[in-house]
Amino acid sequence: MNAKKMNQFRKLLNEQLKTLIQDAQKTVTGMTDGKENFPDPTDRATLESDRNFMLRIRGRERKLILKIEEALERIETGSFGICESCGEEIGEERLKARPVTTLCIDCKKKEEALEKARGE
């Protein structure tokens, strides 16, 4: 992959990382405001349910942040866009769709087929 494309992916990943971190900061700020005082138990339950849902989303985003950081590290080391399994180059369209991927489409299909066979 040429340097121009590598820089495009670096920029894309950094933008995604920035957005995820900003969203996480907004969530923390929103949960620490402490202005919610609901005398109605139903309203309070709704708030708690919404918070739990938001925390699950942020948990998934935390995992994505780690994957983005790993992808940025692969860009720096020169291994970005190379399949971990077969060593072949990962297609550019796949990287555009999922820039944190570490497997080419063929290896990913094989992995998913094995997971399905094991019942995962």
Phi, psi and omega in degrees: 000138183281166185296325180297314180294320180299318178294325177297316179292323177300315180296314179301313181295319178295323177295316178298317180299315180299315180298315180296319179293320177297317179298319179296319179295321177296320180296314179298315179299316180295329181275343182258000178298318177070019182272353182280119176223097185253115177288336181276123181299328179294317177297320179295319179296321178297316178300314180295320178297315178298320179295317179298318178298315180296321179293325176295318177298313181296327176297318177294320179294327177298318177296322178294322177301317179298320179293322177296316179298321177294320179296319177297322177295320177296326176297316182295324182273351179087010180258005179293135177086008177249129182294131179293334186273307186254347179082001178279163178287136177280136182300144182298322179297321178294318179294326177294320181287323182214083185294347179269000183296150178240359182236143173289169185296322180295315179294324178294319178298318178297317179299316180293323178295319177296318178298319180294320179296325178279350179083026180273000000 
